[in-house]
Every structure is written in structure tokens, then in C-alpha cells.
């Protein structure tokens, strides 16, 4: 498909470095202009994490907008087909192509993919970026939940605060837990993506963590995954029956894999007890995000902690 010198097609393996550079430059340019700081540091190679992870999970599911005048990438977007939905991943337009409709054309292509599969299209997007908010709501997305992005600096020796109740029920996830994790998320949020959890638990890249909290009856009352990499340092995705389960899992994951770091995590704004607990540990707000859905959206129960690596939707 070509229009005005821009052609949409799927990402090729030899362009992984180019899309990493696009993500790095585009994201940093927007945050630098709006907030005076950058999100990524260390050079564009840190963003190679995105094609590496997403092509491992969903090969061939990245749309790029290529300038036919010289082959330069003007934009990109990863998407993730799942059992219950399609998740729209990180989308970028290069600063040199801002305002030229690149993101809108890519979004229309992803919408067509979801409609062809007969599934809702979901995303988690910044509530502080009104350009993207307008793009998505014009495209038929409806905000369904709000999250405050929080960050906490974890000392090398671990958090000084005492562990909350329930930490004794937390353990590392095992391969056999992936199906139960998927079932719990389906019960609480109406979405299912077992292969993501199997990927985290397998941890072939050595950057993932996953823990579960066991219920008194032997099932799972919650789970929390995380990634620690120069291109993404986050807790999530996670789903828990209660705020107490969420607090226990956050504390345990911070202690197990994030000492000496400052991970970001998304917490539902309406889970006041959990938010206050996290403030007590030193967490600070850094942004706001919205879960937006185009199509049917089951109610969200318990505690949902989405992430951008990979996108929960």
C-alpha cells in the first residue's frame, strides 16, 4: 500500500536496528519536548529489545511505514494477536514525519487486522499525550481504566520497610503455572494470553521474572511478572484478586530482582489502599496511562497491573 511516498508493510529482520533507532529517537524527542527529559538512555541499541521480544512472541506482527524515496522508516507499530483480543503495542512516528498522518495510517492497518479476526483491539496509552489520545479515540477506542505510573528506588540491600502480609505465600513461577496464570487473568479481566506467561517463565534471555501468590485452597490468588533491561525496567503484567496480594507480589518482586534499580509499575488509580502502601515504601508518580479498548471490554476485577513489555492491552 503506497500513498504520498509512504508505503506500509511488515518489518523485515534486517531492519531491526532501524526500528530500534526509530523507537529511541521518536520516544525521546516527544518526552524531551513535553517534559524536558528522555525515556531511553544508552543509545538506540537498548531499544533492540522491542523487535527481539516481539518477533519472538509474534513473528511478522510489526507494521512499518517506509519512505519510498530512500527506504527510511517513517513509523512503526507492533501488535499482538491473542486468544481473546489483539493488543496494540508501541507505536512511533519519526519526528521528521510528525503531522503527516503516518500514525493514523498504521493504526488503520492494525484495526483492519483486529476486525478481520473479529476481536477487540486493546492498548495502554499515555493520558498525558493528547495527540495519541485523540488519535485513538477518533479511531473508536474508549478509555476503560486509569493507572498511575509509579517508580520506586530500591536500595541495594532491599526495601527498609517490613514485608507486608502474604509474602510467605509468594514463590517463583514454574512452567506449569502458565496455564493457571492465564486462567486467573481471564477470570479477573476477560483476556487470555498463556504463551506470554510461558515466555516469561522460560526466561531464555535472562531478563524476566515471574512470581505467583498461592491461595489457601491451593490455586493462585495472583501473579506478577517483570523485566529488567536497559530498554525496559518494569513490573508487570500482573493480576491479583486483592490489593493485599498485589502488595505482597510487588514487594517480593522488588526484593528478588530489582535491588539497586528504579522500576516503573502501573497501579489502578482506584486501588487506594495499595497506592498508599506503595507511597509508604517510597514510590513516586511519574505519569498516567489509560487502558483503551475498541470493541467489547469485560469488566476488570481485582487488581490489574499492565505493562509495555509486552503490552497488556
C-alpha positions as CSV (number, residue, x, y, z in Angstrom):
1,X,0.0,0.0,0.0
2,X,1.5,3.3,-1.0
3,X,0.3,6.9,-0.5
4,X,2.2,10.1,-0.7
5,X,5.6,8.4,-0.8
6,X,4.9,6.3,2.3
7,X,4.4,2.5,2.0
8,X,3.1,0.2,4.7
9,X,4.5,-3.3,5.0
10,X,5.7,-5.7,7.6
11,X,9.1,-5.3,9.3
12,X,12.0,-7.3,7.9
13,X,14.7,-8.9,10.1
14,X,17.4,-6.7,8.6
15,X,15.6,-3.6,9.8
16,X,15.5,-4.5,13.5
17,X,18.3,-1.9,14.2
18,X,16.4,0.7,12.1
19,X,13.2,0.2,14.0
20,X,15.1,0.3,17.3
21,X,16.6,3.7,16.3
22,X,13.2,4.9,15.3
23,X,11.7,4.0,18.7
24,X,14.6,5.5,20.5
25,X,14.6,8.8,18.6
26,X,10.8,9.2,18.4
27,X,10.1,8.5,22.1
28,X,12.9,10.6,23.4
29,X,12.0,13.5,21.1
30,X,8.5,13.6,22.4
31,X,9.4,13.4,26.1
32,X,12.2,15.9,25.7
33,X,9.8,18.4,24.1
34,X,7.0,17.9,26.6
35,X,8.8,17.2,29.8
36,X,12.4,18.1,29.4
37,X,13.7,14.6,29.9
38,X,14.3,11.4,27.9
39,X,12.9,7.9,28.5
40,X,15.7,5.8,26.9
41,X,19.4,6.2,27.6
42,X,22.5,4.4,26.4
43,X,22.0,4.6,22.6
44,X,19.5,3.2,20.2
45,X,20.7,-0.3,20.7
46,X,18.8,-0.6,24.0
47,X,15.6,-0.4,22.0
48,X,16.5,-3.5,20.0
49,X,14.8,-5.2,22.9
50,X,11.4,-4.5,21.2
51,X,11.9,-6.3,17.9
52,X,13.8,-9.1,19.7
53,X,11.0,-9.8,22.2
54,X,8.0,-9.1,19.9
55,X,9.3,-11.0,16.9
56,X,10.0,-14.0,19.3
57,X,6.4,-13.8,20.6
58,X,4.6,-12.8,17.4
59,X,6.7,-13.1,14.3
60,X,5.7,-10.8,11.4
61,X,3.4,-8.6,13.6
62,X,5.1,-5.3,13.1
63,X,3.9,-2.7,10.6
64,X,6.4,-0.2,9.3
65,X,5.8,2.9,7.3
66,X,8.6,3.3,4.8
67,X,9.5,6.4,2.8
68,X,9.7,5.1,-0.8
69,X,12.1,7.9,-1.6
70,X,15.0,6.3,0.1
71,X,13.8,3.4,2.3
72,X,13.9,5.4,5.5
73,X,11.4,4.3,8.2
74,X,8.9,6.9,9.0
75,X,6.9,4.9,11.6
76,X,6.3,1.5,13.2
77,X,3.9,-0.3,15.3
78,X,4.0,-3.8,16.9
79,X,0.7,-5.7,17.5
80,X,0.0,-8.9,19.4
81,X,-2.8,-11.3,18.4
82,X,-4.1,-13.2,21.5
83,X,-6.9,-15.7,22.2
84,X,-9.4,-13.1,23.3
85,X,-8.1,-9.8,21.6
86,X,-5.5,-8.1,19.7
87,X,-3.1,-5.8,21.6
88,X,-1.8,-2.7,20.0
89,X,1.9,-2.2,21.0
90,X,4.4,0.6,20.9
91,X,3.7,2.9,18.0
92,X,6.1,5.6,16.8
93,X,6.4,8.1,14.0
94,X,9.8,9.7,13.4
95,X,10.0,13.4,14.4
96,X,10.7,14.3,10.7
97,X,7.3,12.8,9.8
98,X,5.2,14.2,12.6
99,X,1.9,15.6,11.4
100,X,2.0,13.7,8.1
101,X,-0.7,11.1,9.1
102,X,1.8,8.2,9.5
103,X,0.4,7.0,12.8
104,X,-3.2,7.2,11.5
105,X,-2.4,5.0,8.6
106,X,-0.6,2.5,10.7
107,X,-3.5,2.5,13.2
108,X,-6.0,1.8,10.4
109,X,-3.9,-1.2,9.3
110,X,-3.9,-2.6,12.9
111,X,-7.7,-2.0,13.2
112,X,-8.2,-3.9,10.0
113,X,-6.2,-6.9,11.4
114,X,-8.4,-7.0,14.6
115,X,-11.6,-6.7,12.6
116,X,-10.5,-9.5,10.3
117,X,-10.0,-11.7,13.4
118,X,-13.3,-10.5,14.9
119,X,-11.6,-9.4,18.1
120,X,-11.5,-6.3,20.3
121,X,-8.4,-4.1,19.9
122,X,-6.8,-3.0,23.2
123,X,-4.0,-0.7,24.3
124,X,-2.4,1.1,27.2
125,X,-1.5,4.6,26.2
126,X,-0.3,7.8,27.9
127,X,-3.0,10.0,29.3
128,X,-0.5,12.9,29.1
129,X,-0.1,12.6,25.3
130,X,-3.2,14.3,23.9
131,X,-2.1,13.7,20.3
132,X,-2.2,10.0,20.8
133,X,-5.3,10.2,23.0
134,X,-7.1,12.0,20.1
135,X,-5.7,9.5,17.6
136,X,-7.1,6.5,19.4
137,X,-10.5,8.0,20.5
138,X,-11.1,9.2,16.9
139,X,-10.4,5.6,15.9
140,X,-13.1,4.3,18.1
141,X,-11.2,3.4,21.3
142,X,-12.9,4.1,24.6
143,X,-11.0,4.6,27.9
144,X,-11.9,1.8,30.3
145,X,-9.4,2.1,33.2
146,X,-6.8,4.6,34.5
147,X,-3.5,3.8,36.0
148,X,-0.9,5.9,37.8
149,X,2.7,5.1,36.8
150,X,4.8,4.8,39.9
151,X,8.6,4.4,40.3
152,X,10.5,3.3,43.4
153,X,14.2,3.4,44.0
154,X,15.1,0.1,45.6
155,X,18.3,0.1,47.7
156,X,21.0,-2.4,47.1
157,X,20.1,-4.0,50.4
158,X,16.4,-4.1,49.6
159,X,13.5,-2.1,50.9
160,X,13.8,-0.9,54.5
161,X,10.1,-1.3,55.2
162,X,8.9,-4.6,56.7
163,X,7.4,-7.1,54.3
164,X,3.6,-7.0,54.0
165,X,1.4,-9.8,54.9
166,X,1.1,-12.6,52.4
167,X,4.8,-12.5,51.3
168,X,5.1,-16.0,52.8
169,X,2.7,-17.3,50.1
170,X,4.7,-15.9,47.2
171,X,7.0,-18.1,45.2
172,X,8.7,-18.1,41.8
173,X,6.5,-19.2,39.0
174,X,7.1,-22.6,37.4
175,X,6.4,-23.8,33.9
176,X,3.2,-25.5,35.0
177,X,1.9,-22.2,36.3
178,X,1.4,-20.5,32.9
179,X,-2.0,-22.1,32.3
180,X,-3.2,-21.1,35.8
181,X,-1.9,-17.6,35.4
182,X,-3.8,-17.2,32.1
183,X,-6.9,-18.6,33.7
184,X,-6.7,-16.2,36.6
185,X,-6.3,-13.2,34.3
186,X,-9.2,-14.4,32.2
187,X,-11.3,-14.6,35.3
188,X,-10.4,-11.1,36.5
189,X,-10.0,-9.2,33.3
190,X,-11.5,-11.3,30.5
191,X,-8.3,-11.6,28.4
192,X,-6.2,-14.7,27.9
193,X,-2.5,-14.9,26.8
194,X,-0.9,-18.1,28.1
195,X,2.0,-18.0,25.7
196,X,3.2,-14.7,27.2
197,X,3.5,-16.2,30.6
198,X,5.2,-19.3,29.4
199,X,7.8,-17.0,27.7
200,X,8.4,-15.0,30.9
201,X,8.8,-18.2,33.0
202,X,11.2,-19.8,30.4
203,X,13.3,-16.6,30.6
204,X,15.7,-17.6,27.9
205,X,17.0,-14.1,27.7
206,X,17.7,-13.9,31.4
207,X,15.8,-10.6,31.8
208,X,12.4,-11.7,33.1
209,X,11.0,-12.5,36.5
210,X,7.6,-14.1,37.4
211,X,6.2,-14.9,40.8
212,X,2.8,-16.1,42.0
213,X,0.9,-15.9,45.3
214,X,-0.8,-19.1,46.3
215,X,-4.3,-19.2,47.7
216,X,-5.3,-21.1,50.7
217,X,-7.1,-23.6,48.6
218,X,-4.0,-24.4,46.5
219,X,-4.9,-22.2,43.5
220,X,-3.4,-18.9,42.5
221,X,-4.6,-15.6,44.0
222,X,-2.2,-13.5,41.9
223,X,0.9,-13.3,39.7
224,X,3.4,-10.6,38.8
225,X,6.0,-10.6,36.1
226,X,8.8,-8.1,35.4
227,X,11.6,-7.2,33.1
228,X,15.0,-5.7,33.9
229,X,16.8,-4.4,30.8
230,X,18.3,-1.1,29.7
231,X,15.4,-0.8,27.3
232,X,12.6,-1.5,29.8
233,X,12.7,-1.8,33.6
234,X,9.1,-2.5,34.7
235,X,7.0,-4.6,36.9
236,X,4.1,-6.2,35.1
237,X,2.0,-7.7,33.7
238,X,0.2,-8.8,36.9
239,X,-3.3,-9.7,38.0
240,X,-4.3,-10.2,41.6
241,X,-7.6,-11.0,43.4
242,X,-7.0,-8.4,46.2
243,X,-4.8,-5.4,47.0
244,X,-3.1,-7.4,49.7
245,X,-2.0,-10.0,47.1
246,X,-0.7,-7.2,44.9
247,X,1.3,-5.6,47.7
248,X,2.9,-9.0,48.6
249,X,3.9,-9.6,45.0
250,X,5.3,-6.1,44.3
251,X,7.4,-6.3,47.5
252,X,8.6,-9.8,46.7
253,X,9.5,-8.9,43.0
254,X,11.3,-5.7,44.0
255,X,13.3,-7.6,46.5
256,X,14.1,-10.6,44.3
257,X,15.1,-8.9,41.0
258,X,15.2,-5.1,41.3
259,X,17.6,-4.2,44.1
260,X,19.7,-1.2,43.1
261,X,17.2,-0.3,40.4
262,X,14.2,2.0,39.9
263,X,11.5,0.1,38.1
264,X,8.2,1.6,36.9
265,X,4.9,-0.1,37.5
266,X,1.2,0.8,36.7
267,X,-1.3,0.7,39.5
268,X,-5.1,1.2,39.1
269,X,-6.0,4.7,40.4
270,X,-9.0,3.3,42.3
271,X,-7.0,0.9,44.5
272,X,-6.3,3.4,47.2
273,X,-5.0,1.1,49.9
274,X,-2.4,-0.4,47.5
275,X,-1.4,3.1,46.4
276,X,-0.9,4.3,49.9
277,X,1.1,1.2,50.7
278,X,3.4,1.9,47.8
279,X,3.8,5.6,48.8
280,X,4.9,4.3,52.2
281,X,7.7,2.4,50.5
282,X,8.9,5.5,48.7
283,X,7.1,5.2,45.4
284,X,6.6,8.4,43.4
285,X,4.2,9.1,40.5
286,X,5.8,9.7,37.1
287,X,2.9,9.5,34.5
288,X,-0.7,8.4,33.9
289,X,-1.9,5.8,31.5
290,X,-5.3,4.6,30.2
291,X,-6.5,1.2,29.2
292,X,-8.4,1.9,26.0
293,X,-10.5,-0.7,24.1
294,X,-12.0,-0.7,20.6
295,X,-14.8,-3.2,20.9
296,X,-16.1,-5.3,23.8
297,X,-14.5,-5.0,27.1
298,X,-15.2,-7.3,30.0
299,X,-15.2,-5.7,33.5
300,X,-11.9,-5.6,35.3
301,X,-12.0,-7.0,38.8
302,X,-9.3,-7.4,41.4
303,X,-6.1,-5.6,40.6
304,X,-4.7,-5.3,37.1
305,X,-1.1,-4.1,36.6
306,X,-0.5,-3.7,32.9
307,X,2.9,-3.1,31.2
308,X,4.5,-2.0,28.0
309,X,6.8,-5.1,27.6
310,X,4.9,-6.7,26.1
311,X,1.8,-4.6,26.1
312,X,-1.1,-6.0,28.1
313,X,-3.9,-4.1,26.3
